[in-house]
Structure formats: C-alpha cells, structure tokens
Amino acid sequence: MAEETNERNTSIPRGYKPEDSAARVEWVKEFTGIEIDNTPEDDPEDLKGIIENHVGFMKVPMAVVGPMLLDGVYAKGEFSVPLCTIEGTLAMSMNRGILASYLCGGTTGRHFRQELFRAPVFQYTVQNYVVLDIVLDTGNAAGQNMVTLAAQVACELIRKETGHNYFLESNINSDKKPSVRNMLLGRGHAVAAETVIKNSVMKKVLKMDPDVLFKSWPYYSTISSMAGIHGNGIHESNALTAIYLATGQDAACAAENSTAHFSIEKLDDALKFKLTLPSLTIGTVGGGTRLKMQKKNLEMLGCAEGEYSSRKLAEIIAGATLALDISLVCAIGSHTFTDAHMKYGRK
C-alpha cells in the first residue's frame, strides 16, 4: 500500500483562494473518485422526518483531511475525511495528527460493541419503581426512534398485563448527556484506536519532545478526575461534531459521545497513543444521512452501503478523533497552541 501511495500526490492543496478550493475538490475526486458539488439542494418534500417549519438551508464550511491510513476490523485503507466546522485550526490540526500517524504506519482501529437502549420506568405503589433496560442491535441505523418504538410496544404489553403505568424514559440511559453509565457501558458503537508515533516524527511534525510529553501527561488525567470530568479525553466533541455534521448524524449526540479514555505509552523510540470511544450514537441509514451532501460524504468514506457500514464509520471517526487529540496535546505541550489559534483561528 505504501508503494502505491508514494506514486501519487497525497498532499491536500493549501490556501484560501477560490482556485485553492477548486484544487482540493480535484484532489478529492482523484483520491476517492467522488466529485464534491456545492449545488445539490434537497427538496422540501424530502425533509419530512428531518426538520419541521423548513425555510431554507444554512451552509456550513466543509473541509477534507487526510489521507488517513487505517487498519480496522471494518475500515481498511486510506480515507479522506470530511469535516464541517467554523473553528479555525481544527482541520489543520487533525490533518497534522493524521500525517504523523501516516508517516509511522497508520492507525489501528477496533470496533468491539454495538447496542442501543431505552430505559423505561414502571410506577408501583408506596414509592417503589422498576427500571427496565431494553437493549437492541440497530444495524446500520443510529436507531434512537427504532429503540423508542420497540420500548413503547414492550411497555404497553407489560402495562396491559400488570396494570402498572410507566414513563417511557427514566433518564438512566442518559440520552445526549454525558454519564458514568455511558462511559462504562457505552450507548451505540464502542471503538478503540491506537497509533505509534516515532520520536523523530514527534519532533519534526508535532514539534514535541516525546519525553516531556510522557512525563507531563499523568497530570492531565489526575486533574481531569479532580474536576469531575467523565473520562480524560482532550476535545473529542470537536472532531465528533465536525464529522457528524458532514455525514448526517445527530450532532447533539456529541454531548454523550465525547466521553473518552486517552492514554500514552512509552516505547523504546516512540510513543503509543490510545483512544477508546465507548459511546458513538451514529448510523449510515436514516435521518440526515439521506441528505444529498451528507450522502455524498458517506460515499467518499465508503460508508454509504454495506452490511457493517456504520461500524466502518465508527472506526474512521475513532481514527480521526485520535489524530486530533494527538495534535492538540502536542500543541499544548510545546506551547504552540495559542500561536496556532492566533495565526489560523482569525481572519
């Protein structure tokens, strides 16, 4: 794969001029076979189930980063990842982390769980109650509505048989809210990703002394715990929201999905970075994934179809999120974080 890659231009063109954007569109077409077109607009009739009181469309700037080299259970190969964001430096930072990983052999991804649940509570007398945890496999759909309907059917049957009333959601599944439960058990897809970055690449690409980073990192985890943060991720919500908007996901799910476990392991001549995302509520069918631009982006990732396309997307998201975390922690550790935002995060 490396030899094939070296025979073509893998560098995304830079710049802010119209011709630079056009060059990137051409790069994506050459790299993925997908032609990005800003003109397709969804018909109002096709928005049923997505939005009510529709009045128009709000365009959000879109970027691409990559190529990301990924060896996953479901996602294997090189990927150009679409992002929708209005935060300057985000795309550049993710691309930097992706490049560092690419130069060292890429990222390994492992999808290890998929389930979604709804947790109704049944009311009994004398302040007693019973919470049911209804867990389902939702296939390639994110499945929130699917699980809600199934839970209601089950609850109606129980109510009919027992006479006890119920409240369809007890809040124990913490839908769109961070929680210890979702940190431990997950809600949706659970994925782990890791990459080994050589010391030479750490210094040259990430501008970070690996020994300094490794010695300083334990403080971050300890202080995260002191602050009551669920997990010890750095800024997962940035990566998740940007990819969610680009691929038609429910962006509000980033509130719960951003809980993460991040760690650094020291090797002889490198650092190994690991990231676990225990709760990714995503899908490749239904909802916003049927919008034209979002569908096109899923095609770009090779996730628009296939038996396990949602699991493939989960592994791609984990790899991209890990890259962004690596870049940011190195920017903070090397004292270039502020300068980067002052230079690229402003007009």
Buried (B, 14 or more C-beta within 10 A) or exposed (E): EEEEEEEEEBEBBEEEEEEEBEBBBEBBEEBBEBEBEEEEEBEEEEBEEBEEEEEEEEEEEBBBBBBBBBBBBBBBEBBBBBBBBEBBBBBBBBBBBBBBBBBBBBBBBBBEEBBBBBBBBBEEEEEEEEEBBBEBEBBBBBBBEBBBEBBBEBBEEBBEEEEBEBEEBBEBBBBBEBBEBBBEBBBBBBBBBBBBBBBEBBEEBBBBBBEEBBEBBEEBBEEBEEEEEBBBBBBBBBBBBBBBBBBBBBBBBBBBBBBBBBEBEBEEEBBEBBBBBBBBBBBBBBBBBBBBBBBBBBBBBBBBEBEBBBBBBBBBBBBBBBBBBBBBBBBBBBEBBEEBBEEEEEE
